[in-house]
């Protein structure tokens, strides 16, 4: 349901993420902020208790230390950038 290609540098991690419709990323948090750019599809995000739908061409910012989870509403391709 989830496939990733990850490149890790000294201070950043870049991930190419494929989510099949219905894929669920469980509730979690990161020590640093994360940016997610949806290239194709739609994802329902829950960030700090606030639900939002992020669609093709939109970017989501997840602040550091904030609980978040995701569910793919369509087959989705996204790029995620996270500080280490």
mmCIF file of the N, C-alpha and C atoms, coordinates in Angstrom:
data_MODEL
# 
_entry.id   MODEL 
# 
loop_
_atom_site.group_PDB 
_atom_site.id 
_atom_site.type_symbol 
_atom_site.label_atom_id 
_atom_site.label_alt_id 
_atom_site.label_comp_id 
_atom_site.label_asym_id 
_atom_site.label_entity_id 
_atom_site.label_seq_id 
_atom_site.pdbx_PDB_ins_code 
_atom_site.Cartn_x 
_atom_site.Cartn_y 
_atom_site.Cartn_z 
_atom_site.occupancy 
_atom_site.B_iso_or_equiv 
_atom_site.pdbx_formal_charge 
_atom_site.auth_seq_id 
_atom_site.auth_comp_id 
_atom_site.auth_asym_id 
_atom_site.auth_atom_id 
_atom_site.pdbx_PDB_model_num 
ATOM 1   N N  . UNK A 1 1  ? 0.819  -1.213 0.000  1.00 0.00 ? 1  UNK A N  1 
ATOM 2   C CA . UNK A 1 1  ? 0.000  0.000  0.000  1.00 0.00 ? 1  UNK A CA 1 
ATOM 3   C C  . UNK A 1 1  ? 0.856  1.268  0.000  1.00 0.00 ? 1  UNK A C  1 
ATOM 4   N N  . UNK A 1 2  ? 2.098  1.169  0.541  1.00 0.00 ? 2  UNK A N  1 
ATOM 5   C CA . UNK A 1 2  ? 2.996  2.325  0.615  1.00 0.00 ? 2  UNK A CA 1 
ATOM 6   C C  . UNK A 1 2  ? 4.356  1.922  0.062  1.00 0.00 ? 2  UNK A C  1 
ATOM 7   N N  . UNK A 1 3  ? 4.906  2.756  -0.805 1.00 0.00 ? 3  UNK A N  1 
ATOM 8   C CA . UNK A 1 3  ? 6.237  2.520  -1.360 1.00 0.00 ? 3  UNK A CA 1 
ATOM 9   C C  . UNK A 1 3  ? 7.017  3.826  -1.265 1.00 0.00 ? 3  UNK A C  1 
ATOM 10  N N  . UNK A 1 4  ? 8.294  3.714  -0.842 1.00 0.00 ? 4  UNK A N  1 
ATOM 11  C CA . UNK A 1 4  ? 9.098  4.931  -0.700 1.00 0.00 ? 4  UNK A CA 1 
ATOM 12  C C  . UNK A 1 4  ? 10.485 4.731  -1.291 1.00 0.00 ? 4  UNK A C  1 
ATOM 13  N N  . UNK A 1 5  ? 11.023 5.810  -1.838 1.00 0.00 ? 5  UNK A N  1 
ATOM 14  C CA . UNK A 1 5  ? 12.430 5.899  -2.215 1.00 0.00 ? 5  UNK A CA 1 
ATOM 15  C C  . UNK A 1 5  ? 12.976 7.061  -1.402 1.00 0.00 ? 5  UNK A C  1 
ATOM 16  N N  . UNK A 1 6  ? 14.033 6.817  -0.636 1.00 0.00 ? 6  UNK A N  1 
ATOM 17  C CA . UNK A 1 6  ? 14.529 7.825  0.303  1.00 0.00 ? 6  UNK A CA 1 
ATOM 18  C C  . UNK A 1 6  ? 15.984 8.168  0.004  1.00 0.00 ? 6  UNK A C  1 
ATOM 19  N N  . UNK A 1 7  ? 16.296 9.473  0.037  1.00 0.00 ? 7  UNK A N  1 
ATOM 20  C CA . UNK A 1 7  ? 17.662 9.966  -0.069 1.00 0.00 ? 7  UNK A CA 1 
ATOM 21  C C  . UNK A 1 7  ? 17.928 10.781 1.191  1.00 0.00 ? 7  UNK A C  1 
ATOM 22  N N  . UNK A 1 8  ? 19.014 10.430 1.875  1.00 0.00 ? 8  UNK A N  1 
ATOM 23  C CA . UNK A 1 8  ? 19.334 11.104 3.137  1.00 0.00 ? 8  UNK A CA 1 
ATOM 24  C C  . UNK A 1 8  ? 20.644 11.873 3.002  1.00 0.00 ? 8  UNK A C  1 
ATOM 25  N N  . UNK A 1 9  ? 20.607 13.145 3.384  1.00 0.00 ? 9  UNK A N  1 
ATOM 26  C CA . UNK A 1 9  ? 21.802 13.980 3.414  1.00 0.00 ? 9  UNK A CA 1 
ATOM 27  C C  . UNK A 1 9  ? 22.228 14.232 4.844  1.00 0.00 ? 9  UNK A C  1 
ATOM 28  N N  . UNK A 1 10 ? 23.111 15.199 5.040  1.00 0.00 ? 10 UNK A N  1 
ATOM 29  C CA . UNK A 1 10 ? 23.588 15.510 6.388  1.00 0.00 ? 10 UNK A CA 1 
ATOM 30  C C  . UNK A 1 10 ? 22.503 16.102 7.273  1.00 0.00 ? 10 UNK A C  1 
ATOM 31  N N  . UNK A 1 11 ? 21.613 16.908 6.677  1.00 0.00 ? 11 UNK A N  1 
ATOM 32  C CA . UNK A 1 11 ? 20.600 17.573 7.510  1.00 0.00 ? 11 UNK A CA 1 
ATOM 33  C C  . UNK A 1 11 ? 19.168 17.408 7.005  1.00 0.00 ? 11 UNK A C  1 
ATOM 34  N N  . UNK A 1 12 ? 18.988 16.784 5.820  1.00 0.00 ? 12 UNK A N  1 
ATOM 35  C CA . UNK A 1 12 ? 17.654 16.629 5.246  1.00 0.00 ? 12 UNK A CA 1 
ATOM 36  C C  . UNK A 1 12 ? 17.419 15.200 4.758  1.00 0.00 ? 12 UNK A C  1 
ATOM 37  N N  . UNK A 1 13 ? 16.160 14.809 4.754  1.00 0.00 ? 13 UNK A N  1 
ATOM 38  C CA . UNK A 1 13 ? 15.744 13.554 4.148  1.00 0.00 ? 13 UNK A CA 1 
ATOM 39  C C  . UNK A 1 13 ? 14.673 13.868 3.114  1.00 0.00 ? 13 UNK A C  1 
ATOM 40  N N  . UNK A 1 14 ? 14.873 13.379 1.892  1.00 0.00 ? 14 UNK A N  1 
ATOM 41  C CA . UNK A 1 14 ? 13.929 13.569 0.802  1.00 0.00 ? 14 UNK A CA 1 
ATOM 42  C C  . UNK A 1 14 ? 13.341 12.202 0.465  1.00 0.00 ? 14 UNK A C  1 
ATOM 43  N N  . UNK A 1 15 ? 12.006 12.124 0.446  1.00 0.00 ? 15 UNK A N  1 
ATOM 44  C CA . UNK A 1 15 ? 11.348 10.853 0.167  1.00 0.00 ? 15 UNK A CA 1 
ATOM 45  C C  . UNK A 1 15 ? 10.342 11.020 -0.954 1.00 0.00 ? 15 UNK A C  1 
ATOM 46  N N  . UNK A 1 16 ? 10.383 10.087 -1.889 1.00 0.00 ? 16 UNK A N  1 
ATOM 47  C CA . UNK A 1 16 ? 9.403  9.975  -2.963 1.00 0.00 ? 16 UNK A CA 1 
ATOM 48  C C  . UNK A 1 16 ? 8.435  8.902  -2.464 1.00 0.00 ? 16 UNK A C  1 
ATOM 49  N N  . UNK A 1 17 ? 7.160  9.247  -2.282 1.00 0.00 ? 17 UNK A N  1 
ATOM 50  C CA . UNK A 1 17 ? 6.224  8.343  -1.624 1.00 0.00 ? 17 UNK A CA 1 
ATOM 51  C C  . UNK A 1 17 ? 5.029  8.045  -2.536 1.00 0.00 ? 17 UNK A C  1 
ATOM 52  N N  . UNK A 1 18 ? 4.753  6.754  -2.715 1.00 0.00 ? 18 UNK A N  1 
ATOM 53  C CA . UNK A 1 18 ? 3.574  6.297  -3.449 1.00 0.00 ? 18 UNK A CA 1 
ATOM 54  C C  . UNK A 1 18 ? 2.611  5.686  -2.440 1.00 0.00 ? 18 UNK A C  1 
ATOM 55  N N  . UNK A 1 19 ? 1.373  6.162  -2.430 1.00 0.00 ? 19 UNK A N  1 
ATOM 56  C CA . UNK A 1 19 ? 0.334  5.624  -1.540 1.00 0.00 ? 19 UNK A CA 1 
ATOM 57  C C  . UNK A 1 19 ? -0.811 5.112  -2.402 1.00 0.00 ? 19 UNK A C  1 
ATOM 58  N N  . UNK A 1 20 ? -1.174 3.870  -2.229 1.00 0.00 ? 20 UNK A N  1 
ATOM 59  C CA . UNK A 1 20 ? -2.357 3.347  -2.919 1.00 0.00 ? 20 UNK A CA 1 
ATOM 60  C C  . UNK A 1 20 ? -3.595 3.865  -2.199 1.00 0.00 ? 20 UNK A C  1 
ATOM 61  N N  . UNK A 1 21 ? -4.681 4.018  -2.948 1.00 0.00 ? 21 UNK A N  1 
ATOM 62  C CA . UNK A 1 21 ? -5.943 4.462  -2.345 1.00 0.00 ? 21 UNK A CA 1 
ATOM 63  C C  . UNK A 1 21 ? -6.262 3.592  -1.130 1.00 0.00 ? 21 UNK A C  1 
ATOM 64  N N  . UNK A 1 22 ? -6.561 4.240  -0.006 1.00 0.00 ? 22 UNK A N  1 
ATOM 65  C CA . UNK A 1 22 ? -6.870 3.539  1.226  1.00 0.00 ? 22 UNK A CA 1 
ATOM 66  C C  . UNK A 1 22 ? -5.678 3.326  2.143  1.00 0.00 ? 22 UNK A C  1 
ATOM 67  N N  . UNK A 1 23 ? -4.469 3.603  1.649  1.00 0.00 ? 23 UNK A N  1 
ATOM 68  C CA . UNK A 1 23 ? -3.276 3.467  2.490  1.00 0.00 ? 23 UNK A CA 1 
ATOM 69  C C  . UNK A 1 23 ? -3.367 4.432  3.669  1.00 0.00 ? 23 UNK A C  1 
ATOM 70  N N  . UNK A 1 24 ? -2.893 3.976  4.810  1.00 0.00 ? 24 UNK A N  1 
ATOM 71  C CA . UNK A 1 24 ? -2.964 4.778  6.032  1.00 0.00 ? 24 UNK A CA 1 
ATOM 72  C C  . UNK A 1 24 ? -1.574 4.888  6.643  1.00 0.00 ? 24 UNK A C  1 
ATOM 73  N N  . UNK A 1 25 ? -1.173 6.116  6.935  1.00 0.00 ? 25 UNK A N  1 
ATOM 74  C CA . UNK A 1 25 ? 0.074  6.366  7.661  1.00 0.00 ? 25 UNK A CA 1 
ATOM 75  C C  . UNK A 1 25 ? -0.331 6.684  9.092  1.00 0.00 ? 25 UNK A C  1 
ATOM 76  N N  . UNK A 1 26 ? 0.068  5.825  10.056 1.00 0.00 ? 26 UNK A N  1 
ATOM 77  C CA . UNK A 1 26 ? -0.406 5.999  11.431 1.00 0.00 ? 26 UNK A CA 1 
ATOM 78  C C  . UNK A 1 26 ? 0.071  7.294  12.092 1.00 0.00 ? 26 UNK A C  1 
ATOM 79  N N  . UNK A 1 27 ? -0.625 7.662  13.147 1.00 0.00 ? 27 UNK A N  1 
ATOM 80  C CA . UNK A 1 27 ? -0.315 8.855  13.933 1.00 0.00 ? 27 UNK A CA 1 
ATOM 81  C C  . UNK A 1 27 ? 1.121  8.785  14.445 1.00 0.00 ? 27 UNK A C  1 
ATOM 82  N N  . UNK A 1 28 ? 1.880  9.854  14.190 1.00 0.00 ? 28 UNK A N  1 
ATOM 83  C CA . UNK A 1 28 ? 3.279  9.922  14.624 1.00 0.00 ? 28 UNK A CA 1 
ATOM 84  C C  . UNK A 1 28 ? 3.722  11.383 14.637 1.00 0.00 ? 28 UNK A C  1 
ATOM 85  N N  . UNK A 1 29 ? 4.968  11.622 15.032 1.00 0.00 ? 29 UNK A N  1 
ATOM 86  C CA . UNK A 1 29 ? 5.533  12.974 14.989 1.00 0.00 ? 29 UNK A CA 1 
ATOM 87  C C  . UNK A 1 29 ? 7.006  12.901 14.646 1.00 0.00 ? 29 UNK A C  1 
ATOM 88  N N  . UNK A 1 30 ? 7.551  14.042 14.238 1.00 0.00 ? 30 UNK A N  1 
ATOM 89  C CA . UNK A 1 30 ? 8.974  14.193 13.938 1.00 0.00 ? 30 UNK A CA 1 
ATOM 90  C C  . UNK A 1 30 ? 9.526  15.306 14.820 1.00 0.00 ? 30 UNK A C  1 
ATOM 91  N N  . UNK A 1 31 ? 10.816 15.210 15.131 1.00 0.00 ? 31 UNK A N  1 
ATOM 92  C CA . UNK A 1 31 ? 11.462 16.260 15.924 1.00 0.00 ? 31 UNK A CA 1 
ATOM 93  C C  . UNK A 1 31 ? 11.590 17.564 15.138 1.00 0.00 ? 31 UNK A C  1 
ATOM 94  N N  . UNK A 1 32 ? 11.644 17.453 13.814 1.00 0.00 ? 32 UNK A N  1 
ATOM 95  C CA . UNK A 1 32 ? 11.816 18.623 12.954 1.00 0.00 ? 32 UNK A CA 1 
ATOM 96  C C  . UNK A 1 32 ? 10.609 18.776 12.033 1.00 0.00 ? 32 UNK A C  1 
ATOM 97  N N  . UNK A 1 33 ? 10.481 19.931 11.383 1.00 0.00 ? 33 UNK A N  1 
ATOM 98  C CA . UNK A 1 33 ? 9.340  20.153 10.501 1.00 0.00 ? 33 UNK A CA 1 
ATOM 99  C C  . UNK A 1 33 ? 9.440  19.295 9.241  1.00 0.00 ? 33 UNK A C  1 
ATOM 100 N N  . UNK A 1 34 ? 8.299  19.113 8.593  1.00 0.00 ? 34 UNK A N  1 
ATOM 101 C CA . UNK A 1 34 ? 8.198  18.309 7.377  1.00 0.00 ? 34 UNK A CA 1 
ATOM 102 C C  . UNK A 1 34 ? 7.359  19.074 6.363  1.00 0.00 ? 34 UNK A C  1 
ATOM 103 N N  . UNK A 1 35 ? 7.742  18.979 5.082  1.00 0.00 ? 35 UNK A N  1 
ATOM 104 C CA . UNK A 1 35 ? 6.974  19.553 3.989  1.00 0.00 ? 35 UNK A CA 1 
ATOM 105 C C  . UNK A 1 35 ? 6.592  18.416 3.064  1.00 0.00 ? 35 UNK A C  1 
ATOM 106 N N  . UNK A 1 36 ? 5.324  18.405 2.614  1.00 0.00 ? 36 UNK A N  1 
ATOM 107 C CA . UNK A 1 36 ? 4.835  17.365 1.711  1.00 0.00 ? 36 UNK A CA 1 
ATOM 108 C C  . UNK A 1 36 ? 4.206  18.043 0.497  1.00 0.00 ? 36 UNK A C  1 
ATOM 109 N N  . UNK A 1 37 ? 4.706  17.695 -0.691 1.00 0.00 ? 37 UNK A N  1 
ATOM 110 C CA . UNK A 1 37 ? 4.196  18.230 -1.957 1.00 0.00 ? 37 UNK A CA 1 
ATOM 111 C C  . UNK A 1 37 ? 3.481  17.098 -2.684 1.00 0.00 ? 37 UNK A C  1 
ATOM 112 N N  . UNK A 1 38 ? 2.173  17.225 -2.862 1.00 0.00 ? 38 UNK A N  1 
ATOM 113 C CA . UNK A 1 38 ? 1.383  16.196 -3.536 1.00 0.00 ? 38 UNK A CA 1 
ATOM 114 C C  . UNK A 1 38 ? 1.444  16.445 -5.044 1.00 0.00 ? 38 UNK A C  1 
ATOM 115 N N  . UNK A 1 39 ? 2.045  15.507 -5.762 1.00 0.00 ? 39 UNK A N  1 
ATOM 116 C CA . UNK A 1 39 ? 2.183  15.622 -7.213 1.00 0.00 ? 39 UNK A CA 1 
ATOM 117 C C  . UNK A 1 39 ? 0.994  15.028 -7.950 1.00 0.00 ? 39 UNK A C  1 
ATOM 118 N N  . UNK A 1 40 ? 0.365  14.016 -7.343 1.00 0.00 ? 40 UNK A N  1 
ATOM 119 C CA . UNK A 1 40 ? -0.792 13.356 -7.956 1.00 0.00 ? 40 UNK A CA 1 
ATOM 120 C C  . UNK A 1 40 ? -1.653 12.784 -6.843 1.00 0.00 ? 40 UNK A C  1 
ATOM 121 N N  . UNK A 1 41 ? -2.969 12.896 -6.966 1.00 0.00 ? 41 UNK A N  1 
ATOM 122 C CA . UNK A 1 41 ? -3.878 12.291 -6.002 1.00 0.00 ? 41 UNK A CA 1 
ATOM 123 C C  . UNK A 1 41 ? -4.378 13.243 -4.935 1.00 0.00 ? 41 UNK A C  1 
ATOM 124 N N  . UNK A 1 42 ? -4.958 12.628 -3.885 1.00 0.00 ? 42 UNK A N  1 
ATOM 125 C CA . UNK A 1 42 ? -5.507 13.390 -2.751 1.00 0.00 ? 42 UNK A CA 1 
ATOM 126 C C  . UNK A 1 42 ? -5.219 12.619 -1.468 1.00 0.00 ? 42 UNK A C  1 
ATOM 127 N N  . UNK A 1 43 ? -4.874 13.357 -0.425 1.00 0.00 ? 43 UNK A N  1 
ATOM 128 C CA . UNK A 1 43 ? -4.570 12.754 0.873  1.00 0.00 ? 43 UNK A CA 1 
ATOM 129 C C  . UNK A 1 43 ? -5.321 13.502 1.963  1.00 0.00 ? 43 UNK A C  1 
ATOM 130 N N  . UNK A 1 44 ? -5.987 12.751 2.844  1.00 0.00 ? 44 UNK A N  1 
ATOM 131 C CA . UNK A 1 44 ? -6.617 13.348 4.024  1.00 0.00 ? 44 UNK A CA 1 
ATOM 132 C C  . UNK A 1 44 ? -5.570 13.327 5.138  1.00 0.00 ? 44 UNK A C  1 
ATOM 133 N N  . UNK A 1 45 ? -5.252 14.498 5.635  1.00 0.00 ? 45 UNK A N  1 
ATOM 134 C CA . UNK A 1 45 ? -4.284 14.636 6.729  1.00 0.00 ? 45 UNK A CA 1 
ATOM 135 C C  . UNK A 1 45 ? -5.000 15.058 8.008  1.00 0.00 ? 45 UNK A C  1 
ATOM 136 N N  . UNK A 1 46 ? -4.499 14.578 9.113  1.00 0.00 ? 46 UNK A N  1 
ATOM 137 C CA . UNK A 1 46 ? -4.897 15.059 10.424 1.00 0.00 ? 46 UNK A CA 1 
ATOM 138 C C  . UNK A 1 46 ? -3.622 15.578 11.070 1.00 0.00 ? 46 UNK A C  1 
ATOM 139 N N  . UNK A 1 47 ? -3.542 16.895 11.246 1.00 0.00 ? 47 UNK A N  1 
ATOM 140 C CA . UNK A 1 47 ? -2.346 17.545 11.792 1.00 0.00 ? 47 UNK A CA 1 
ATOM 141 C C  . UNK A 1 47 ? -2.763 18.330 13.020 1.00 0.00 ? 47 UNK A C  1 
ATOM 142 N N  . UNK A 1 48 ? -2.228 17.948 14.171 1.00 0.00 ? 48 UNK A N  1 
ATOM 143 C CA . UNK A 1 48 ? -2.556 18.619 15.437 1.00 0.00 ? 48 UNK A CA 1 
ATOM 144 C C  . UNK A 1 48 ? -4.076 18.685 15.642 1.00 0.00 ? 48 UNK A C  1 
ATOM 145 N N  . UNK A 1 49 ? -4.773 17.601 15.266 1.00 0.00 ? 49 UNK A N  1 
ATOM 146 C CA . UNK A 1 49 ? -6.211 17.529 15.468 1.00 0.00 ? 49 UNK A CA 1 
ATOM 147 C C  . UNK A 1 49 ? -7.044 18.206 14.393 1.00 0.00 ? 49 UNK A C  1 
ATOM 148 N N  . UNK A 1 50 ? -6.392 18.859 13.420 1.00 0.00 ? 50 UNK A N  1 
ATOM 149 C CA . UNK A 1 50 ? -7.110 19.548 12.349 1.00 0.00 ? 50 UNK A CA 1 
ATOM 150 C C  . UNK A 1 50 ? -7.068 18.696 11.081 1.00 0.00 ? 50 UNK A C  1 
ATOM 151 N N  . UNK A 1 51 ? -8.246 18.381 10.529 1.00 0.00 ? 51 UNK A N  1 
ATOM 152 C CA . UNK A 1 51 ? -8.328 17.580 9.311  1.00 0.00 ? 51 UNK A CA 1 
ATOM 153 C C  . UNK A 1 51 ? -8.297 18.476 8.083  1.00 0.00 ? 51 UNK A C  1 
ATOM 154 N N  . UNK A 1 52 ? -7.556 18.035 7.055  1.00 0.00 ? 52 UNK A N  1 
ATOM 155 C CA . UNK A 1 52 ? -7.508 18.770 5.795  1.00 0.00 ? 52 UNK A CA 1 
ATOM 156 C C  . UNK A 1 52 ? -7.270 17.801 4.654  1.00 0.00 ? 52 UNK A C  1 
ATOM 157 N N  . UNK A 1 53 ? -7.731 18.167 3.472  1.00 0.00 ? 53 UNK A N  1 
ATOM 158 C CA . UNK A 1 53 ? -7.508 17.386 2.269  1.00 0.00 ? 53 UNK A CA 1 
ATOM 159 C C  . UNK A 1 53 ? -6.459 18.132 1.440  1.00 0.00 ? 53 UNK A C  1 
ATOM 160 N N  . UNK A 1 54 ? -5.376 17.449 1.106  1.00 0.00 ? 54 UNK A N  1 
ATOM 161 C CA . UNK A 1 54 ? -4.306 18.038 0.302  1.00 0.00 ? 54 UNK A CA 1 
ATOM 162 C C  . UNK A 1 54 ? -4.341 17.354 -1.057 1.00 0.00 ? 54 UNK A C  1 
ATOM 163 N N  . UNK A 1 55 ? -4.440 18.145 -2.118 1.00 0.00 ? 55 UNK A N  1 
ATOM 164 C CA . UNK A 1 55 ? -4.606 17.614 -3.468 1.00 0.00 ? 55 UNK A CA 1 
ATOM 165 C C  . UNK A 1 55 ? -3.423 17.978 -4.361 1.00 0.00 ? 55 UNK A C  1 
ATOM 166 N N  . UNK A 1 56 ? -3.458 17.407 -5.555 1.00 0.00 ? 56 UNK A N  1 
ATOM 167 C CA . UNK A 1 56 ? -2.410 17.617 -6.547 1.00 0.00 ? 56 UNK A CA 1 
ATOM 168 C C  . UNK A 1 56 ? -2.028 19.087 -6.662 1.00 0.00 ? 56 UNK A C  1 
ATOM 169 N N  . UNK A 1 57 ? -0.719 19.358 -6.550 1.00 0.00 ? 57 UNK A N  1 
ATOM 170 C CA . UNK A 1 57 ? -0.210 20.724 -6.675 1.00 0.00 ? 57 UNK A CA 1 
ATOM 171 C C  . UNK A 1 57 ? -0.149 21.493 -5.377 1.00 0.00 ? 57 UNK A C  1 
ATOM 172 N N  . UNK A 1 58 ? -0.650 20.916 -4.289 1.00 0.00 ? 58 UNK A N  1 
ATOM 173 C CA . UNK A 1 58 ? -0.636 21.610 -2.992 1.00 0.00 ? 58 UNK A CA 1 
ATOM 174 C C  . UNK A 1 58 ? 0.500  21.088 -2.108 1.00 0.00 ? 58 UNK A C  1 
ATOM 175 N N  . UNK A 1 59 ? 0.906  21.955 -1.173 1.00 0.00 ? 59 UNK A N  1 
ATOM 176 C CA . UNK A 1 59 ? 1.978  21.635 -0.235 1.00 0.00 ? 59 UNK A CA 1 
ATOM 177 C C  . UNK A 1 59 ? 1.438  21.716 1.181  1.00 0.00 ? 59 UNK A C  1 
ATOM 178 N N  . UNK A 1 60 ? 1.810  20.743 1.991  1.00 0.00 ? 60 UNK A N  1 
ATOM 179 C CA . UNK A 1 60 ? 1.430  20.722 3.405  1.00 0.00 ? 60 UNK A CA 1 
ATOM 180 C C  . UNK A 1 60 ? 2.688  20.902 4.252  1.00 0.00 ? 60 UNK A C  1 
ATOM 181 N N  . UNK A 1 61 ? 2.620  21.778 5.245  1.00 0.00 ? 61 UNK A N  1 
ATOM 182 C CA . UNK A 1 61 ? 3.710  21.949 6.216  1.00 0.00 ? 61 UNK A CA 1 
ATOM 183 C C  . UNK A 1 61 ? 3.262  21.357 7.537  1.00 0.00 ? 61 UNK A C  1 
ATOM 184 N N  . UNK A 1 62 ? 4.084  20.445 8.059  1.00 0.00 ? 62 UNK A N  1 
ATOM 185 C CA . UNK A 1 62 ? 3.826  19.860 9.377  1.00 0.00 ? 62 UNK A CA 1 
ATOM 186 C C  . UNK A 1 62 ? 4.903  20.404 10.319 1.00 0.00 ? 62 UNK A C  1 
ATOM 187 N N  . UNK A 1 63 ? 4.534  21.230 11.294 1.00 0.00 ? 63 UNK A N  1 
ATOM 188 C CA . UNK A 1 63 ? 5.527  21.791 12.224 1.00 0.00 ? 63 UNK A CA 1 
ATOM 189 C C  . UNK A 1 63 ? 6.219  20.705 13.045 1.00 0.00 ? 63 UNK A C  1 
ATOM 190 N N  . UNK A 1 64 ? 7.376  21.008 13.539 1.00 0.00 ? 64 UNK A N  1 
ATOM 191 C CA . UNK A 1 64 ? 8.127  20.056 14.366 1.00 0.00 ? 64 UNK A CA 1 
ATOM 192 C C  . UNK A 1 64 ? 7.342  19.727 15.635 1.00 0.00 ? 64 UNK A C  1 
ATOM 193 N N  . UNK A 1 65 ? 7.431  18.456 16.038 1.00 0.00 ? 65 UNK A N  1 
ATOM 194 C CA . UNK A 1 65 ? 6.815  18.009 17.278 1.00 0.00 ? 65 UNK A CA 1 
ATOM 195 C C  . UNK A 1 65 ? 5.308  17.904 17.269 1.00 0.00 ? 65 UNK A C  1 
ATOM 196 N N  . UNK A 1 66 ? 4.679  17.946 16.081 1.00 0.00 ? 66 UNK A N  1 
ATOM 197 C CA . UNK A 1 66 ? 3.222  17.916 15.979 1.00 0.00 ? 66 UNK A CA 1 
ATOM 198 C C  . UNK A 1 66 ? 2.765  16.533 15.500 1.00 0.00 ? 66 UNK A C  1 
ATOM 199 N N  . UNK A 1 67 ? 1.799  15.947 16.208 1.00 0.00 ? 67 UNK A N  1 
ATOM 200 C CA . UNK A 1 67 ? 1.246  14.654 15.814 1.00 0.00 ? 67 UNK A CA 1 
ATOM 201 C C  . UNK A 1 67 ? 0.486  14.800 14.501 1.00 0.00 ? 67 UNK A C  1 
ATOM 202 N N  . UNK A 1 68 ? 0.684  13.812 13.601 1.00 0.00 ? 68 UNK A N  1 
ATOM 203 C CA . UNK A 1 68 ? -0.003 13.846 12.314 1.00 0.00 ? 68 UNK A CA 1 
ATOM 204 C C  . UNK A 1 68 ? -0.169 12.434 11.761 1.00 0.00 ? 68 UNK A C  1 
ATOM 205 N N  . UNK A 1 69 ? -1.160 12.285 10.886 1.00 0.00 ? 69 UNK A N  1 
ATOM 206 C CA . UNK A 1 69 ? -1.400 11.014 10.211 1.00 0.00 ? 69 UNK A CA 1 
ATOM 207 C C  . UNK A 1 69 ? -2.011 11.314 8.851  1.00 0.00 ? 69 UNK A C  1 
ATOM 208 N N  . UNK A 1 70 ? -2.035 10.290 7.979  1.00 0.00 ? 70 UNK A N  1 
ATOM 209 C CA . UNK A 1 70 ? -2.538 10.508 6.622  1.00 0.00 ? 70 UNK A CA 1 
ATOM 210 C C  . UNK A 1 70 ? -3.283 9.274  6.124  1.00 0.00 ? 70 UNK A C  1 
ATOM 211 N N  . UNK A 1 71 ? -4.226 9.532  5.200  1.00 0.00 ? 71 UNK A N  1 
ATOM 212 C CA . UNK A 1 71 ? -4.942 8.473  4.510  1.00 0.00 ? 71 UNK A CA 1 
ATOM 213 C C  . UNK A 1 71 ? -5.091 8.883  3.045  1.00 0.00 ? 71 UNK A C  1 
ATOM 214 N N  . UNK A 1 72 ? -4.664 8.006  2.134  1.00 0.00 ? 72 UNK A N  1 
ATOM 215 C CA . UNK A 1 72 ? -4.757 8.292  0.702  1.00 0.00 ? 72 UNK A CA 1 
ATOM 216 C C  . UNK A 1 72 ? -6.197 8.113  0.234  1.00 0.00 ? 72 UNK A C  1 
ATOM 217 N N  . UNK A 1 73 ? -6.776 9.164  -0.328 1.00 0.00 ? 73 UNK A N  1 
ATOM 218 C CA . UNK A 1 73 ? -8.131 9.110  -0.859 1.00 0.00 ? 73 UNK A CA 1 
ATOM 219 C C  . UNK A 1 73 ? -8.134 8.631  -2.313 1.00 0.00 ? 73 UNK A C  1 
ATOM 220 N N  . UNK A 1 74 ? -6.999 8.742  -2.978 1.00 0.00 ? 74 UNK A N  1 
ATOM 221 C CA . UNK A 1 74 ? -6.766 8.273  -4.346 1.00 0.00 ? 74 UNK A CA 1 
ATOM 222 C C  . UNK A 1 74 ? -5.370 7.652  -4.366 1.00 0.00 ? 74 UNK A C  1 
ATOM 223 N N  . UNK A 1 75 ? -5.029 6.957  -5.442 1.00 0.00 ? 75 UNK A N  1 
ATOM 224 C CA . UNK A 1 75 ? -3.634 6.587  -5.633 1.00 0.00 ? 75 UNK A CA 1 
ATOM 225 C C  . UNK A 1 75 ? -2.858 7.894  -5.681 1.00 0.00 ? 75 UNK A C  1 
ATOM 226 N N  . UNK A 1 76 ? -1.808 7.995  -4.884 1.00 0.00 ? 76 UNK A N  1 
ATOM 227 C CA . UNK A 1 76 ? -1.140 9.279  -4.668 1.00 0.00 ? 76 UNK A CA 1 
ATOM 228 C C  . UNK A 1 76 ? 0.371  9.154  -4.819 1.00 0.00 ? 76 UNK A C  1 
ATOM 229 N N  . UNK A 1 77 ? 0.961  10.175 -5.387 1.00 0.00 ? 77 UNK A N  1 
ATOM 230 C CA . UNK A 1 77 ? 2.411  10.305 -5.495 1.00 0.00 ? 77 UNK A CA 1 
ATOM 231 C C  . UNK A 1 77 ? 2.767  11.636 -4.862 1.00 0.00 ? 77 UNK A C  1 
ATOM 232 N N  . UNK A 1 78 ? 3.690  11.610 -3.889 1.00 0.00 ? 78 UNK A N  1 
ATOM 233 C CA . UNK A 1 78 ? 4.072  12.846 -3.213 1.00 0.00 ? 78 UNK A CA 1 
ATOM 234 C C  . UNK A 1 78 ? 5.556  12.848 -2.892 1.00 0.00 ? 78 UNK A C  1 
ATOM 235 N N  . UNK A 1 79 ? 6.080  14.043 -2.681 1.00 0.00 ? 79 UNK A N  1 
ATOM 236 C CA . UNK A 1 79 ? 7.459  14.242 -2.264 1.00 0.00 ? 79 UNK A CA 1 
ATOM 237 C C  . UNK A 1 79 ? 7.424  14.802 -0.846 1.00 0.00 ? 79 UNK A C  1 
ATOM 238 N N  . UNK A 1 80 ? 8.244  14.220 0.017  1.00 0.00 ? 80 UNK A N  1 
ATOM 239 C CA . UNK A 1 80 ? 8.307  14.663 1.410  1.00 0.00 ? 80 UNK A CA 1 
ATOM 240 C C  . UNK A 1 80 ? 9.735  15.085 1.730  1.00 0.00 ? 80 UNK A C  1 
ATOM 241 N N  . UNK A 1 81 ? 9.874  16.231 2.367  1.00 0.00 ? 81 UNK A N  1 
ATOM 242 C CA . UNK A 1 81 ? 11.172 16.740 2.788  1.00 0.00 ? 81 UNK A CA 1 
ATOM 243 C C  . UNK A 1 81 ? 11.128 16.967 4.285  1.00 0.00 ? 81 UNK A C  1 
ATOM 244 N N  . UNK A 1 82 ? 12.081 16.373 4.987  1.00 0.00 ? 82 UNK A N  1 
ATOM 245 C CA . UNK A 1 82 ? 12.084 16.451 6.453  1.00 0.00 ? 82 UNK A CA 1 
ATOM 246 C C  . UNK A 1 82 ? 13.501 16.759 6.930  1.00 0.00 ? 82 UNK A C  1 
ATOM 247 N N  . UNK A 1 83 ? 13.612 17.692 7.860  1.00 0.00 ? 83 UNK A N  1 
ATOM 248 C CA . UNK A 1 83 ? 14.899 17.974 8.483  1.00 0.00 ? 83 UNK A CA 1 
ATOM 249 C C  . UNK A 1 83 ? 15.267 16.814 9.389  1.00 0.00 ? 83 UNK A C  1 
ATOM 250 N N  . UNK A 1 84 ? 16.533 16.574 9.555  1.00 0.00 ? 84 UNK A N  1 
ATOM 251 C CA . UNK A 1 84 ? 16.982 15.502 10.456 1.00 0.00 ? 84 UNK A CA 1 
ATOM 252 C C  . UNK A 1 84 ? 17.218 16.038 11.851 1.00 0.00 ? 84 UNK A C  1 
# 
